[in-house]
Amino acid sequence: MRIELGKGPLLTRRVINGPTMGSRFVATFFAPFGLDLAAVARDLQAAVDAVDTQMSTWKPDSALMRFNRSPVGEWFALPPEMAQVIGAALQIGRASGGAFDIGVGDLVVDWGFSPGDASGVAERSRPALEALEFDAVGLRLRKRVPITLDLNGIAKGFGVDELARVLSAHGVRHYLVAIDGEVRAAGGRPDGTPWQVAIEAPEEGRRSVDSTVDLIDGALATSGDYRHFVERDGERRAHTMDPKSRAPLRHGMASVTVRAETCMAADAWATALLVLGPEAGLPLAAAQGIEALYMERVPQLQTRSQE
């Protein structure tokens, strides 16, 4: 873990980063000199470690993977954080008409985006809203029918919210926290200016900025096909699964960026809106009180030399 310091007129700018979920988290914030930086760094790392330990599809002993191996009809006790994510995932699944579905784990495995053996049930598995029984009070979950869950469309956003929770608990009021393209901000900068967050251009093999967004309070998340995809029969298939077709997305949308109150919501809604496309997605986003920016991949014009 690395800690950087930079001085400001009244508050000190601090940057703490560390490993998580196959990537790194970054927390940039302003706080007084008396803040215990070692304690903040420890708590930030512990928060994202807990999310990864509970919800990773790459850790065989994670709570998520243990649930996936649990028998049909047997209640499974959930850690509080995972219960919060499951509850939000099911709520957004209903609100999006099933466009966001955490029950696509076997499809993700079948298409090579996650480890494991889908055991040939991917094509006939049922949506999470039908297959699961969730006890929000008792913090437990059980399967009505066989199902494999995948929380990659929401867990990283929740991890960002956990970074924000830790900083707030330490009394920090001006911060920008991020894991990859999932970002949450609070308080703006101490001088009253907003945080500036870059929206990446959806270009394969390189990183460039398409535009920037001012954030004082709120979260941004992007879902797209330009970082994780496979090609079969000469066709690009995004890592985002379409729950209705039971296959990776095939439409021309390159990415969707969503602004919402929490990064967990922004993360899940970015996936849902990418699945829906702009025609259905933009009216739904407006109805849900969130903002969405679609980027469409336009085929490059081909020129032919004159003979």
C-alpha positions as a LaTeX table, in Angstrom:
\begin{tabular}{lrrr}
\hline
Residue & $x$ (\AA) & $y$ (\AA) & $z$ (\AA) \\
\hline
Met1 & 0.00 & 0.00 & 0.00 \\
Arg2 & 1.28 & 3.49 & $-0.80$ \\
Ile3 & 0.45 & 6.80 & 0.90 \\
Glu4 & 1.21 & 10.18 & $-0.68$ \\
Leu5 & 1.01 & 13.60 & 0.94 \\
Gly6 & 0.53 & 17.04 & $-0.59$ \\
Lys7 & 0.03 & 20.29 & 1.30 \\
Gly8 & $-2.90$ & 22.69 & 0.93 \\
Pro9 & $-3.66$ & 26.01 & 2.67 \\
Leu10 & $-5.96$ & 24.64 & 5.40 \\
Leu11 & $-6.24$ & 20.94 & 4.77 \\
Thr12 & $-3.73$ & 18.44 & 3.52 \\
Arg13 & $-4.29$ & 16.47 & 0.35 \\
Arg14 & $-3.74$ & 12.77 & 0.89 \\
Val15 & $-3.76$ & 9.83 & $-1.52$ \\
Ile16 & $-3.98$ & 6.23 & $-0.35$ \\
Asn17 & $-4.12$ & 3.29 & $-2.71$ \\
Gly18 & $-3.96$ & $-0.47$ & $-2.45$ \\
Pro19 & $-4.79$ & $-3.74$ & $-4.22$ \\
Thr20 & $-8.34$ & $-5.04$ & $-4.56$ \\
Met21 & $-10.45$ & $-7.24$ & $-6.85$ \\
Gly22 & $-7.66$ & $-7.74$ & $-9.37$ \\
Ser23 & $-7.12$ & $-3.99$ & $-9.60$ \\
Arg24 & $-6.34$ & $-1.12$ & $-7.20$ \\
Phe25 & $-8.42$ & 1.30 & $-5.18$ \\
Val26 & $-7.49$ & 4.98 & $-4.94$ \\
Ala27 & $-8.71$ & 7.35 & $-2.23$ \\
Thr28 & $-7.90$ & 11.05 & $-2.68$ \\
Phe29 & $-9.03$ & 13.33 & 0.14 \\
Phe30 & $-8.38$ & 16.49 & 2.13 \\
Ala31 & $-8.15$ & 16.36 & 5.92 \\
Pro32 & $-6.33$ & 18.00 & 8.88 \\
Phe33 & $-2.79$ & 17.05 & 9.81 \\
Gly34 & $-4.00$ & 15.32 & 12.98 \\
Leu35 & $-5.69$ & 12.52 & 11.06 \\
Asp36 & $-4.25$ & 9.06 & 11.78 \\
Leu37 & $-3.24$ & 8.10 & 8.25 \\
Ala38 & $-2.12$ & 4.61 & 9.22 \\
Ala39 & $-5.55$ & 3.88 & 10.71 \\
Val40 & $-7.32$ & 5.25 & 7.63 \\
Ala41 & $-5.16$ & 3.16 & 5.30 \\
Arg42 & $-5.76$ & 0.04 & 7.40 \\
Asp43 & $-9.52$ & 0.55 & 7.46 \\
Leu44 & $-9.74$ & 1.28 & 3.73 \\
Gln45 & $-7.85$ & $-1.90$ & 2.88 \\
Ala46 & $-9.91$ & $-3.96$ & 5.33 \\
Ala47 & $-13.16$ & $-2.68$ & 3.80 \\
Val48 & $-12.31$ & $-3.68$ & 0.23 \\
Asp49 & $-10.74$ & $-6.93$ & 1.40 \\
Ala50 & $-14.05$ & $-7.84$ & 3.05 \\
Val51 & $-15.95$ & $-7.21$ & $-0.19$ \\
Asp52 & $-13.50$ & $-9.32$ & $-2.18$ \\
Thr53 & $-13.50$ & $-12.12$ & 0.39 \\
Gln54 & $-17.30$ & $-12.28$ & 0.41 \\
Met55 & $-18.23$ & $-11.68$ & $-3.24$ \\
Ser56 & $-15.36$ & $-12.76$ & $-5.49$ \\
Thr57 & $-15.95$ & $-15.39$ & $-8.17$ \\
Trp58 & $-12.19$ & $-16.00$ & $-8.27$ \\
Lys59 & $-11.88$ & $-17.13$ & $-4.63$ \\
Pro60 & $-13.28$ & $-20.67$ & $-4.19$ \\
Asp61 & $-13.84$ & $-20.06$ & $-0.47$ \\
Ser62 & $-15.67$ & $-16.73$ & $-0.84$ \\
Ala63 & $-19.17$ & $-16.53$ & 0.65 \\
Leu64 & $-20.56$ & $-16.16$ & $-2.87$ \\
Met65 & $-18.89$ & $-19.32$ & $-4.15$ \\
Arg66 & $-19.91$ & $-21.26$ & $-1.06$ \\
Phe67 & $-23.50$ & $-20.20$ & $-1.69$ \\
Asn68 & $-23.20$ & $-21.28$ & $-5.32$ \\
Arg69 & $-22.20$ & $-24.74$ & $-4.11$ \\
Ser70 & $-24.98$ & $-24.93$ & $-1.50$ \\
Pro71 & $-27.93$ & $-27.30$ & $-2.05$ \\
Val72 & $-31.29$ & $-26.18$ & $-3.41$ \\
Gly73 & $-33.74$ & $-25.39$ & $-0.59$ \\
Glu74 & $-31.11$ & $-24.90$ & 2.12 \\
Trp75 & $-30.88$ & $-21.50$ & 3.83 \\
Phe76 & $-27.45$ & $-19.86$ & 3.60 \\
Ala77 & $-26.41$ & $-17.27$ & 6.20 \\
Leu78 & $-25.16$ & $-14.07$ & 4.52 \\
Pro79 & $-22.59$ & $-11.61$ & 5.83 \\
Pro80 & $-24.31$ & $-8.21$ & 6.32 \\
Glu81 & $-22.43$ & $-6.59$ & 3.44 \\
Met82 & $-23.32$ & $-9.35$ & 1.01 \\
Ala83 & $-26.95$ & $-9.25$ & 2.15 \\
Gln84 & $-27.00$ & $-5.52$ & 1.37 \\
Val85 & $-25.66$ & $-6.17$ & $-2.12$ \\
Ile86 & $-28.06$ & $-9.06$ & $-2.79$ \\
Gly87 & $-31.01$ & $-6.93$ & $-1.69$ \\
Ala88 & $-29.97$ & $-4.05$ & $-3.94$ \\
Ala89 & $-29.32$ & $-6.39$ & $-6.86$ \\
Leu90 & $-32.78$ & $-7.94$ & $-6.63$ \\
Gln91 & $-34.43$ & $-4.52$ & $-6.28$ \\
Ile92 & $-32.63$ & $-3.17$ & $-9.37$ \\
Gly93 & $-33.42$ & $-6.41$ & $-11.17$ \\
Arg94 & $-37.14$ & $-5.79$ & $-10.60$ \\
Ala95 & $-36.94$ & $-2.09$ & $-11.46$ \\
Ser96 & $-35.09$ & $-2.83$ & $-14.72$ \\
Gly97 & $-37.54$ & $-5.51$ & $-15.83$ \\
Gly98 & $-34.89$ & $-8.20$ & $-15.41$ \\
Ala99 & $-32.18$ & $-6.41$ & $-17.43$ \\
Phe100 & $-29.93$ & $-6.62$ & $-14.37$ \\
Asp101 & $-29.72$ & $-10.24$ & $-13.25$ \\
Ile102 & $-27.18$ & $-11.70$ & $-10.84$ \\
Gly103 & $-28.27$ & $-15.19$ & $-11.87$ \\
Val104 & $-26.10$ & $-15.32$ & $-14.99$ \\
Gly105 & $-23.11$ & $-16.96$ & $-13.32$ \\
Asp106 & $-23.22$ & $-20.07$ & $-15.49$ \\
Leu107 & $-23.33$ & $-17.94$ & $-18.65$ \\
Val108 & $-20.31$ & $-15.95$ & $-17.47$ \\
Val109 & $-18.43$ & $-19.19$ & $-16.91$ \\
Asp110 & $-19.55$ & $-20.68$ & $-20.23$ \\
Trp111 & $-18.20$ & $-17.69$ & $-22.13$ \\
Gly112 & $-14.85$ & $-17.74$ & $-20.31$ \\
Phe113 & $-15.23$ & $-14.60$ & $-18.20$ \\
Ser114 & $-15.12$ & $-16.42$ & $-14.86$ \\
Pro115 & $-13.50$ & $-19.63$ & $-13.58$ \\
Gly116 & $-15.42$ & $-22.85$ & $-13.05$ \\
Asp117 & $-17.60$ & $-25.42$ & $-14.75$ \\
Ala118 & $-21.12$ & $-24.32$ & $-15.68$ \\
Ser119 & $-22.21$ & $-27.97$ & $-15.79$ \\
Gly120 & $-24.34$ & $-27.41$ & $-18.89$ \\
Val121 & $-27.20$ & $-25.56$ & $-17.16$ \\
Ala122 & $-26.50$ & $-22.04$ & $-18.44$ \\
Glu123 & $-29.00$ & $-22.12$ & $-21.27$ \\
Arg124 & $-31.88$ & $-23.27$ & $-19.12$ \\
Ser125 & $-31.16$ & $-21.53$ & $-15.80$ \\
Arg126 & $-33.86$ & $-19.21$ & $-14.44$ \\
Pro127 & $-33.55$ & $-15.51$ & $-13.49$ \\
Ala128 & $-32.46$ & $-14.69$ & $-9.95$ \\
Leu129 & $-35.82$ & $-13.07$ & $-9.19$ \\
Glu130 & $-37.51$ & $-16.44$ & $-9.80$ \\
Ala131 & $-34.79$ & $-18.74$ & $-8.50$ \\
Leu132 & $-33.97$ & $-17.08$ & $-5.15$ \\
Glu133 & $-35.73$ & $-16.56$ & $-1.83$ \\
Phe134 & $-34.14$ & $-13.69$ & 0.12 \\
Asp135 & $-34.75$ & $-13.06$ & 3.82 \\
Ala136 & $-33.61$ & $-9.45$ & 4.32 \\
Val137 & $-34.39$ & $-9.49$ & 8.06 \\
Gly138 & $-32.72$ & $-12.79$ & 8.81 \\
Leu139 & $-29.79$ & $-12.11$ & 6.42 \\
Arg140 & $-30.15$ & $-15.40$ & 4.60 \\
Leu141 & $-30.67$ & $-16.68$ & 1.09 \\
Arg142 & $-31.73$ & $-19.93$ & $-0.52$ \\
Lys143 & $-32.27$ & $-21.39$ & $-3.99$ \\
Arg144 & $-35.65$ & $-22.54$ & $-5.22$ \\
Val145 & $-33.94$ & $-24.14$ & $-8.23$ \\
Pro146 & $-30.29$ & $-24.57$ & $-9.26$ \\
Ile147 & $-28.62$ & $-21.22$ & $-9.96$ \\
Thr148 & $-25.12$ & $-19.72$ & $-10.00$ \\
Leu149 & $-24.79$ & $-16.11$ & $-8.90$ \\
Asp150 & $-22.31$ & $-13.55$ & $-10.22$ \\
Leu151 & $-22.01$ & $-10.21$ & $-8.39$ \\
Asn152 & $-19.37$ & $-8.64$ & $-10.63$ \\
Gly153 & $-21.91$ & $-6.14$ & $-11.97$ \\
Ile154 & $-22.49$ & $-4.58$ & $-8.55$ \\
Ala155 & $-19.80$ & $-5.64$ & $-6.04$ \\
Lys156 & $-17.11$ & $-3.26$ & $-7.25$ \\
Gly157 & $-19.49$ & $-0.32$ & $-6.92$ \\
Phe158 & $-20.31$ & $-1.45$ & $-3.40$ \\
Gly159 & $-16.58$ & $-1.60$ & $-2.69$ \\
Val160 & $-16.30$ & 2.06 & $-3.70$ \\
Asp161 & $-19.17$ & 2.92 & $-1.36$ \\
Glu162 & $-17.33$ & 1.11 & 1.41 \\
Leu163 & $-14.27$ & 3.29 & 0.79 \\
Ala164 & $-16.53$ & 6.33 & 1.10 \\
Arg165 & $-18.05$ & 4.96 & 4.33 \\
Val166 & $-14.61$ & 4.51 & 5.89 \\
Leu167 & $-13.48$ & 8.04 & 5.07 \\
Ser168 & $-16.72$ & 9.51 & 6.40 \\
Ala169 & $-16.29$ & 7.50 & 9.61 \\
His170 & $-12.85$ & 9.10 & 10.03 \\
Gly171 & $-14.38$ & 12.55 & 9.70 \\
Val172 & $-13.21$ & 13.19 & 6.12 \\
Arg173 & $-15.67$ & 15.40 & 4.21 \\
His174 & $-13.83$ & 16.08 & 0.94 \\
Tyr175 & $-12.91$ & 12.92 & $-0.98$ \\
Leu176 & $-12.86$ & 11.10 & $-4.30$ \\
Val177 & $-12.62$ & 7.30 & $-4.18$ \\
Ala178 & $-12.39$ & 4.89 & $-7.07$ \\
Ile179 & $-11.84$ & 1.31 & $-8.19$ \\
Asp180 & $-11.16$ & 1.25 & $-11.93$ \\
Gly181 & $-13.98$ & 3.21 & $-13.60$ \\
Glu182 & $-16.28$ & 3.22 & $-10.56$ \\
Val183 & $-16.05$ & 6.53 & $-8.68$ \\
Arg184 & $-17.71$ & 8.28 & $-5.76$ \\
Ala185 & $-17.18$ & 11.84 & $-4.55$ \\
Ala186 & $-18.19$ & 13.93 & $-1.56$ \\
Gly187 & $-17.84$ & 17.56 & $-0.60$ \\
Gly188 & $-16.01$ & 18.76 & $-3.67$ \\
Arg189 & $-12.61$ & 20.31 & $-3.11$ \\
Pro190 & $-12.04$ & 22.52 & $-0.04$ \\
Asp191 & $-11.94$ & 25.63 & $-2.26$ \\
Gly192 & $-15.51$ & 24.94 & $-3.39$ \\
Thr193 & $-14.69$ & 23.59 & $-6.83$ \\
Pro194 & $-16.04$ & 20.16 & $-7.83$ \\
Trp195 & $-13.98$ & 17.07 & $-8.41$ \\
Gln196 & $-13.35$ & 16.44 & $-12.09$ \\
Val197 & $-13.82$ & 12.85 & $-13.21$ \\
Ala198 & $-12.76$ & 11.64 & $-16.64$ \\
Ile199 & $-15.08$ & 9.52 & $-18.79$ \\
Glu200 & $-12.96$ & 7.13 & $-20.79$ \\
Ala201 & $-13.33$ & 6.85 & $-24.54$ \\
Pro202 & $-14.50$ & 3.32 & $-25.41$ \\
Glu203 & $-11.37$ & 2.40 & $-27.35$ \\
Glu204 & $-9.87$ & $-1.06$ & $-27.30$ \\
Gly205 & $-6.19$ & $-1.37$ & $-26.38$ \\
Arg206 & $-5.63$ & 2.21 & $-25.21$ \\
Arg207 & $-6.85$ & 4.59 & $-22.55$ \\
Ser208 & $-7.96$ & 8.08 & $-23.52$ \\
Val209 & $-10.38$ & 10.65 & $-22.16$ \\
Asp210 & $-13.62$ & 11.34 & $-24.00$ \\
Ser211 & $-14.95$ & 14.01 & $-21.62$ \\
Thr212 & $-15.02$ & 15.06 & $-17.97$ \\
Val213 & $-17.80$ & 15.32 & $-15.42$ \\
Asp214 & $-17.92$ & 17.63 & $-12.39$ \\
Leu215 & $-18.79$ & 15.81 & $-9.17$ \\
Ile216 & $-19.41$ & 17.31 & $-5.75$ \\
Asp217 & $-21.55$ & 14.56 & $-4.23$ \\
Gly218 & $-22.51$ & 11.38 & $-6.05$ \\
Ala219 & $-21.13$ & 8.44 & $-7.99$ \\
Leu220 & $-20.25$ & 7.44 & $-11.54$ \\
Ala221 & $-19.91$ & 3.98 & $-13.04$ \\
Thr222 & $-19.32$ & 2.79 & $-16.60$ \\
Ser223 & $-20.20$ & $-0.51$ & $-18.23$ \\
Gly224 & $-18.88$ & $-1.30$ & $-21.70$ \\
Asp225 & $-17.55$ & $-3.89$ & $-24.12$ \\
Tyr226 & $-14.11$ & $-2.46$ & $-24.85$ \\
Arg227 & $-12.08$ & $-3.89$ & $-21.94$ \\
His228 & $-13.47$ & $-7.41$ & $-21.46$ \\
Phe229 & $-14.81$ & $-9.27$ & $-24.47$ \\
Val230 & $-14.40$ & $-12.39$ & $-26.56$ \\
Glu231 & $-14.56$ & $-12.88$ & $-30.30$ \\
Arg232 & $-16.34$ & $-15.87$ & $-31.78$ \\
Asp233 & $-16.88$ & $-16.41$ & $-35.48$ \\
Gly234 & $-15.44$ & $-12.96$ & $-36.17$ \\
Glu235 & $-17.95$ & $-11.22$ & $-33.89$ \\
Arg236 & $-17.17$ & $-9.25$ & $-30.73$ \\
Arg237 & $-19.15$ & $-10.42$ & $-27.69$ \\
Ala238 & $-19.13$ & $-8.23$ & $-24.57$ \\
His239 & $-18.68$ & $-9.69$ & $-21.08$ \\
Thr240 & $-22.11$ & $-8.26$ & $-20.17$ \\
Met241 & $-24.78$ & $-10.94$ & $-20.43$ \\
Asp242 & $-28.26$ & $-10.36$ & $-21.82$ \\
Pro243 & $-30.56$ & $-12.25$ & $-19.43$ \\
Lys244 & $-33.27$ & $-12.62$ & $-22.07$ \\
Ser245 & $-31.17$ & $-14.05$ & $-24.88$ \\
Arg246 & $-28.97$ & $-15.96$ & $-22.41$ \\
Ala247 & $-25.86$ & $-14.80$ & $-24.28$ \\
Pro248 & $-23.44$ & $-11.86$ & $-24.35$ \\
Leu249 & $-24.72$ & $-8.57$ & $-25.72$ \\
Arg250 & $-24.59$ & $-8.07$ & $-29.47$ \\
His251 & $-25.94$ & $-4.54$ & $-30.05$ \\
Gly252 & $-23.75$ & $-1.59$ & $-31.06$ \\
Met253 & $-23.54$ & 0.25 & $-27.75$ \\
Ala254 & $-19.91$ & 0.55 & $-26.68$ \\
Ser255 & $-20.54$ & 1.83 & $-23.14$ \\
Val256 & $-22.96$ & 3.46 & $-20.71$ \\
Thr257 & $-21.91$ & 5.81 & $-17.93$ \\
Val258 & $-24.37$ & 6.35 & $-15.08$ \\
Arg259 & $-24.48$ & 8.99 & $-12.36$ \\
Ala260 & $-26.36$ & 8.02 & $-9.16$ \\
Glu261 & $-26.28$ & 8.67 & $-5.41$ \\
Thr262 & $-24.29$ & 5.52 & $-4.61$ \\
Cys263 & $-21.69$ & 3.70 & $-6.64$ \\
Met264 & $-23.43$ & 0.38 & $-6.02$ \\
Ala265 & $-26.55$ & 1.73 & $-7.74$ \\
Ala266 & $-24.53$ & 3.37 & $-10.53$ \\
Asp267 & $-22.62$ & 0.14 & $-11.15$ \\
Ala268 & $-25.72$ & $-2.06$ & $-11.39$ \\
Trp269 & $-27.73$ & 0.46 & $-13.41$ \\
Ala270 & $-24.86$ & 0.87 & $-15.88$ \\
Thr271 & $-25.09$ & $-2.86$ & $-16.58$ \\
Ala272 & $-28.89$ & $-2.80$ & $-16.81$ \\
Leu273 & $-28.96$ & 0.20 & $-19.15$ \\
Leu274 & $-26.27$ & $-1.30$ & $-21.37$ \\
Val275 & $-28.44$ & $-4.41$ & $-21.71$ \\
Leu276 & $-31.56$ & $-2.36$ & $-22.48$ \\
Gly277 & $-29.98$ & 0.03 & $-24.99$ \\
Pro278 & $-30.81$ & 3.74 & $-25.26$ \\
Glu279 & $-34.34$ & 3.45 & $-26.61$ \\
Ala280 & $-35.62$ & 1.66 & $-23.52$ \\
Gly281 & $-32.81$ & 2.64 & $-21.17$ \\
Leu282 & $-32.94$ & 6.45 & $-21.27$ \\
Pro283 & $-36.65$ & 6.76 & $-20.32$ \\
Leu284 & $-36.13$ & 4.24 & $-17.52$ \\
Ala285 & $-33.08$ & 6.13 & $-16.24$ \\
Ala286 & $-35.10$ & 9.35 & $-16.16$ \\
Ala287 & $-37.90$ & 7.60 & $-14.28$ \\
Gln288 & $-35.39$ & 6.30 & $-11.73$ \\
Gly289 & $-33.83$ & 9.74 & $-11.23$ \\
Ile290 & $-30.42$ & 8.78 & $-12.58$ \\
Glu291 & $-28.39$ & 10.21 & $-15.45$ \\
Ala292 & $-27.01$ & 8.07 & $-18.26$ \\
Leu293 & $-24.63$ & 8.69 & $-21.16$ \\
Tyr294 & $-24.56$ & 6.14 & $-23.99$ \\
Met295 & $-21.65$ & 5.81 & $-26.38$ \\
Glu296 & $-22.22$ & 3.98 & $-29.65$ \\
Arg297 & $-19.49$ & 2.36 & $-31.70$ \\
Val298 & $-19.61$ & 3.81 & $-35.22$ \\
Pro299 & $-17.98$ & 1.71 & $-37.95$ \\
Gln300 & $-14.94$ & 3.40 & $-39.43$ \\
Leu301 & $-15.39$ & 4.80 & $-42.91$ \\
Gln302 & $-13.44$ & 2.90 & $-45.53$ \\
Thr303 & $-11.79$ & 4.86 & $-48.32$ \\
Arg304 & $-10.79$ & 3.46 & $-51.70$ \\
Ser305 & $-8.01$ & 4.89 & $-53.79$ \\
Gln306 & $-8.93$ & 6.02 & $-57.31$ \\
Glu307 & $-7.63$ & 3.87 & $-60.11$ \\
\hline
\end{tabular}
